[in-house]
Amino acid sequence: MSKVLIHSIAFSPDGVSTAYLYNDIALRLKDAGYEVVVLTTTPHYNALESELEKQPLKRKCLGTYQISYYHGIVVKHVYQKKFKNSLLRIIGFLYWHFMSFMLGLFEKKIDVILSPSPPLSIGIINCFLGRLKKAKIIYNVQEIYPDLLIEEGKLKSGIIISVLKWMERMVYNKSDAVTTIDEVFYKIIVNRFKQPSKLHIIPNFVDTNIYKPLNQNGIIIPSEFFPDTNSLKLMYAGNIGHAQDWNTLIEIAIQLKDSNVVFFVIGEGVMRNYLNEKIFEHQLTNIHLIPYQPRNLMPSLIAYADMQFIFMAPHTERHGFPSKVYTIMACAKPMLVCSGSDTPIVNFLKEKDCAFMVEEKNQTMKTETIVQILRTTKREELIRMGNNGFENINRNFSKEVVTDLYLHLIDSVLK
């Protein structure tokens, strides 16, 4: 029996998209007869007490790491926490890298190492680990680093940028296969390979057993946050961070202040306080800012709203792809997307007729276009577009379809 080591910064019981993605990949590989072992962190991404009770962690080796079991799969957790202090964050990050490398080194007979980005450094570790263990390496590019950090303005040092670009090229060229999630990503990075044939496109996916259309009777959500209203309801549920364009939302809400349109923003993140301040400053009663909600409520939340909105920040829109696109489509709901042309989200949605896409760069024209869409679109049109997305997901992006692509890729690198 061949063994696959999944090395990821997030895995069950964490409650984040990367964890959900790799949970399902791990289960598919296990069902196909592979032995699967996971190296990850202790839960620190939206981990719910109910999930921790289902998958309890036990201390091992004087507490240097912990172990849990996910449907019979061994999961080894190295301590990690979202420290507020920068020095503690760096120390914690280095400790996770060192300990996960050591745990991988002492793992018996590894045939394949599969890991997602970010972080880029996980790929470097696996290059060394793969060589020492004589294992094949598959690296999954979910976000393009260091490009994303450069575009966000978080990296300005020429020396650090050069080092990170060297690391990126090393990971790509030392891996046996690299996957990326979109054609736009593929075009950006393919010229960074000595052997472009190593690069494959495997999209992300959605569990259509969890995310599916619900009628009004099937919606179960907290009434204190989500009132019964005939207004046109738009929703964003996810990380409230720098990758989203919150200024556009504020401008739209100001123009629609006295209309029958309301916005719901659900989640946590570094931009939440900024958004809250702007809501208070402009007295925007048409924006409801709501705390993080459990994953099991997401189908109901999506069903509650008439449309989901995703406004990509111009400085990062070419380097990220929000996985919520798949869940929204699986729930048969349309989207209002704001992103530039030739970006991953626009490239993915452009021929599916399930989203309004605003590619305008000028802020005034962008706002006017979105306001016009919200003032004039009929609910019948929203239903039709939602059904288009639902049909497309079931054909091409279900958990069963895409996890099979990972299985075939692992089979091929072993041969």
C-alpha positions in Angstrom: 0.0 0.0 0.0 1.4 3.4 -1.0 1.5 6.2 1.5 0.5 9.8 0.9 1.7 12.5 3.4 -0.6 15.6 3.3 1.3 18.6 4.7 -1.0 21.5 5.1 -1.3 24.5 7.5 -5.0 23.8 7.9 -6.9 20.5 8.3 -9.9 19.2 10.3 -11.0 20.3 12.8 -10.1 23.8 11.5 -13.1 25.5 9.9 -11.5 27.1 6.8 -11.7 26.4 3.1 -8.2 24.8 2.8 -9.1 22.4 5.6 -12.4 21.4 3.9 -10.7 20.9 0.6 -7.9 18.7 2.0 -10.3 16.8 4.2 -12.1 15.6 1.1 -9.0 14.9 -0.8 -7.6 12.8 2.1 -10.9 10.8 2.3 -10.8 10.1 -1.5 -7.3 8.8 -1.4 -8.1 6.6 1.6 -11.1 5.2 -0.2 -8.9 4.4 -3.2 -6.6 2.3 -1.0 -3.8 4.7 -0.1 -2.5 5.1 3.4 -2.9 8.7 4.3 -1.1 10.7 7.1 -1.6 14.4 7.7 0.9 16.9 9.1 -0.8 20.2 10.2 -1.2 22.7 13.0 -3.3 22.7 16.1 -6.7 24.1 15.3 -6.7 27.9 15.1 -8.9 28.8 12.1 -12.5 29.1 13.1 -12.4 25.9 15.1 -15.7 25.1 16.8 -16.0 23.4 20.1 -18.4 20.9 18.6 -15.8 19.9 16.0 -13.1 19.6 18.6 -15.3 17.2 20.6 -15.7 15.0 17.5 -12.0 15.0 16.8 -10.2 15.3 20.1 -6.4 15.9 20.2 -4.1 13.9 22.4 -0.6 15.1 23.5 2.4 13.1 22.3 6.1 13.1 23.0 5.9 15.5 26.1 3.5 17.7 24.2 5.8 18.5 21.3 2.9 17.6 19.0 -0.6 16.3 19.3 -2.5 13.5 17.4 -6.1 13.1 16.3 -8.0 10.8 13.9 -10.1 12.0 11.0 -12.3 9.1 9.8 -9.4 6.7 10.6 -6.8 9.0 9.1 -3.9 9.9 11.4 -3.5 13.6 11.8 -0.4 15.0 13.6 -0.8 18.6 14.9 2.1 20.9 15.7 1.3 23.8 18.1 0.3 27.0 16.3 -1.7 30.0 17.5 -2.7 33.4 16.1 -0.4 35.5 18.3 -0.9 39.2 18.3 2.8 39.8 19.0 4.9 39.7 15.7 7.9 38.0 17.3 5.7 35.3 18.8 4.1 34.7 15.4 7.5 34.3 13.8 8.7 31.9 16.5 5.5 29.9 16.3 5.8 29.7 12.5 9.4 28.5 12.7 8.5 26.0 15.3 5.7 24.5 13.2 8.1 24.2 10.2 10.8 22.6 12.2 8.5 20.1 14.0 6.5 19.2 10.9 9.8 18.5 9.1 11.0 16.3 12.0 7.7 14.4 12.1 7.8 13.9 8.4 11.4 12.7 8.6 10.5 10.0 11.2 7.4 8.9 9.2 8.0 5.4 7.8 8.0 5.0 4.0 6.4 8.0 2.3 5.6 7.7 -1.4 4.0 11.0 -2.1 3.9 14.4 -0.3 1.0 16.6 -1.2 0.9 20.2 0.1 -1.0 23.5 -0.7 0.2 27.0 -0.7 0.3 29.2 1.2 2.8 29.3 2.8 5.5 29.0 0.1 7.9 27.8 2.8 6.0 24.5 3.1 7.0 23.7 -0.4 10.7 24.3 0.4 10.5 21.9 3.4 8.9 19.3 1.3 11.6 19.6 -1.4 14.2 18.5 1.2 11.8 16.0 2.9 10.9 14.4 -0.4 14.6 14.0 -1.4 15.5 12.4 2.0 12.4 10.1 1.9 12.7 9.4 -1.8 9.1 10.5 -2.2 7.3 12.3 -5.1 6.3 15.9 -4.4 3.1 17.5 -5.5 2.6 21.2 -4.8 -0.8 22.8 -5.1 -0.8 26.6 -5.9 -3.9 28.1 -4.3 -2.5 31.6 -4.2 0.6 32.9 -6.1 3.4 33.9 -3.8 5.3 36.2 -3.5 3.2 38.0 -6.1 0.3 38.4 -3.8 2.4 40.0 -1.0 4.1 42.3 -3.4 0.8 43.5 -4.9 -0.6 44.0 -1.4 2.4 46.3 -0.6 3.5 44.0 2.3 6.9 43.3 0.6 9.1 46.2 -0.4 12.6 44.8 0.3 14.3 43.9 -3.0 16.5 41.3 -1.2 13.5 39.6 0.4 11.6 39.6 -2.9 14.5 38.1 -4.7 14.9 35.3 -2.0 11.1 34.5 -2.2 11.2 34.4 -6.0 14.1 32.0 -5.8 12.2 29.9 -3.3 9.2 29.9 -5.6 11.2 28.7 -8.6 12.9 26.0 -6.5 9.6 24.6 -5.3 8.1 24.6 -8.9 11.2 23.0 -10.4 12.0 20.5 -7.7 8.4 19.2 -7.4 7.4 16.2 -9.5 4.1 17.9 -10.3 2.5 21.3 -9.6 -1.2 22.0 -9.7 -3.0 25.3 -10.0 -6.6 26.1 -9.8 -7.3 28.3 -12.8 -6.1 29.1 -16.4 -5.2 32.6 -15.4 -2.9 31.3 -12.6 -1.5 28.8 -15.1 -0.5 31.6 -17.6 1.1 33.7 -14.9 3.4 30.9 -13.5 4.0 28.5 -16.5 7.1 30.5 -17.7 8.7 30.0 -14.2 9.1 26.2 -15.0 12.0 24.6 -16.7 9.6 21.8 -17.6 6.1 23.3 -18.2 4.6 19.8 -18.5 4.9 19.6 -14.7 2.1 22.2 -14.3 -1.5 21.0 -14.3 -4.8 22.7 -13.8 -7.0 21.1 -11.2 -9.8 23.4 -10.0 -11.2 23.5 -6.5 -14.5 21.9 -5.7 -17.6 21.8 -3.5 -19.3 19.1 -1.5 -22.7 19.0 -3.1 -24.0 16.8 -0.3 -23.6 19.8 2.0 -24.1 22.7 -0.3 -27.3 22.4 -2.3 -30.4 24.4 -3.0 -32.9 24.9 -0.1 -36.5 26.0 -0.2 -37.7 28.5 2.4 -38.9 25.8 4.7 -35.4 24.3 4.8 -33.7 27.5 6.0 -32.5 27.5 9.6 -30.7 30.7 10.7 -30.7 33.0 13.8 -33.7 35.3 13.4 -31.9 38.1 15.4 -29.4 38.5 12.6 -31.5 37.7 9.6 -35.0 39.3 9.6 -37.9 38.2 7.4 -38.0 40.9 4.8 -39.1 41.5 1.2 -36.0 43.6 0.4 -33.5 42.5 -2.2 -30.9 40.8 0.0 -27.2 40.6 -0.9 -24.7 38.7 1.2 -21.0 38.2 1.6 -19.8 35.4 4.0 -16.1 34.9 4.5 -12.9 36.6 5.6 -13.3 40.4 5.9 -9.8 41.2 4.8 -7.6 43.1 2.3 -8.5 40.9 -0.6 -12.0 42.5 -0.8 -13.0 45.9 -2.0 -15.0 47.3 0.9 -15.0 50.9 -0.3 -17.1 49.9 -3.3 -19.6 48.3 -0.9 -19.8 51.5 1.2 -20.3 53.7 -1.9 -23.1 51.4 -3.2 -24.8 51.3 0.2 -24.7 55.1 0.4 -26.4 55.5 -3.0 -29.0 52.8 -2.1 -29.7 54.1 1.4 -33.4 54.7 0.8 -34.0 51.8 -1.6 -35.3 48.3 -0.9 -31.8 46.7 -1.0 -29.9 45.4 2.0 -26.5 43.9 2.5 -25.3 41.3 4.9 -21.6 40.9 5.7 -20.8 37.8 7.7 -17.4 36.9 9.2 -14.3 38.2 10.9 -11.0 39.6 9.7 -8.5 42.5 9.8 -10.9 44.9 7.9 -13.9 44.3 10.1 -13.3 47.3 12.3 -12.7 49.6 9.3 -16.0 48.4 7.7 -17.8 48.9 11.0 -16.5 52.4 11.4 -17.6 53.3 7.8 -21.1 51.9 8.5 -21.3 54.1 11.6 -19.8 57.2 9.9 -22.4 57.1 7.1 -25.3 55.7 9.2 -25.7 52.8 6.8 -28.6 50.9 8.2 -28.8 48.9 5.0 -25.5 47.0 5.9 -25.8 44.3 8.5 -22.4 43.3 9.9 -22.7 39.8 11.5 -20.2 37.6 13.4 -18.8 34.4 11.9 -21.4 31.7 11.5 -20.8 27.9 11.6 -20.2 26.0 8.4 -23.4 23.9 8.8 -25.5 27.1 8.5 -23.9 28.2 5.2 -26.4 26.5 2.9 -29.2 28.2 4.8 -27.4 31.6 4.8 -26.9 31.4 1.0 -30.5 30.4 0.5 -31.7 33.3 2.6 -30.1 35.9 0.4 -31.2 36.7 -3.2 -27.7 37.2 -4.4 -24.1 36.8 -3.1 -21.6 39.6 -3.8 -17.8 39.3 -4.2 -15.9 42.6 -4.7 -12.3 41.8 -5.4 -9.6 44.4 -4.4 -7.8 45.6 -7.5 -4.3 45.1 -6.1 -4.9 41.4 -5.4 -7.5 40.3 -7.8 -5.1 38.5 -10.2 -3.5 36.4 -7.5 -6.5 34.8 -5.6 -9.7 32.9 -6.3 -12.4 32.9 -3.6 -13.5 29.3 -3.0 -17.0 30.5 -2.0 -17.8 30.8 -5.7 -18.3 27.0 -5.8 -20.5 26.9 -2.8 -22.7 29.7 -4.0 -23.2 28.0 -7.4 -23.9 24.7 -5.7 -26.7 26.4 -3.7 -28.3 27.7 -7.0 -27.7 31.4 -6.2 -26.5 34.1 -8.6 -23.5 36.4 -7.9 -22.6 40.0 -8.3 -18.9 40.0 -8.9 -16.6 43.1 -9.2 -13.2 42.2 -10.7 -11.0 43.3 -13.5 -10.9 41.5 -16.9 -8.5 38.5 -17.2 -8.6 37.7 -13.5 -9.2 34.2 -12.2 -12.8 34.8 -11.0 -13.9 36.5 -14.2 -12.1 33.9 -16.3 -14.0 31.1 -14.4 -17.4 32.7 -14.6 -17.5 34.5 -17.9 -19.3 31.8 -19.9 -21.4 30.3 -17.2 -24.2 32.9 -17.1 -24.6 32.7 -13.4 -23.2 36.1 -12.3 -23.3 39.7 -13.0 -19.6 40.7 -13.7 -18.5 44.3 -13.4 -15.0 44.8 -14.8 -15.0 48.6 -14.8 -12.0 50.2 -13.2 -13.2 53.7 -12.8 -14.8 53.9 -9.3 -17.7 56.2 -10.3 -18.6 54.1 -13.3 -18.2 50.9 -11.3 -20.5 52.1 -8.6 -23.1 53.4 -11.1 -23.1 50.1 -13.0 -23.7 48.0 -9.8 -26.4 50.3 -8.6 -28.2 50.1 -11.9 -28.0 46.3 -11.8 -29.5 46.2 -8.3 -32.3 48.7 -9.2 -33.4 47.0 -12.4 -32.8 43.2 -12.2 -35.9 41.0 -11.8 -36.0 38.2 -9.3 -36.9 35.8 -12.1 -33.6 36.6 -13.7 -31.8 35.8 -10.5 -33.5 32.4 -10.2 -32.5 31.6 -13.8 -28.9 32.5 -13.3 -28.7 30.6 -10.0 -29.9 27.4 -11.8 -27.3 27.8 -14.4 -24.6 27.8 -11.8 -26.0 24.8 -10.0 -26.1 22.7 -13.2 -22.5 23.7 -14.0 -21.2 22.7 -10.6 -22.8 19.3 -10.7 -21.3 18.6 -14.1 -17.7 19.8 -13.5 -16.8 20.9 -10.0 -18.4 18.4 -7.5 -16.2 16.8 -4.8 -16.4 13.5 -6.7 -15.3 14.8 -10.0 -12.3 16.9 -8.8 -10.9 14.6 -6.1 -10.7 12.0 -8.8 -8.4 14.3 -10.7 -6.0 14.4 -7.6 -6.2 10.6 -7.4 -5.3 10.2 -11.1 -2.4 12.7 -10.7 -1.0 10.8 -7.8 -1.3 7.5 -9.6 0.5 9.0 -12.6 3.5 10.4 -10.6 4.0 7.1 -8.9 4.1 5.3 -12.3 
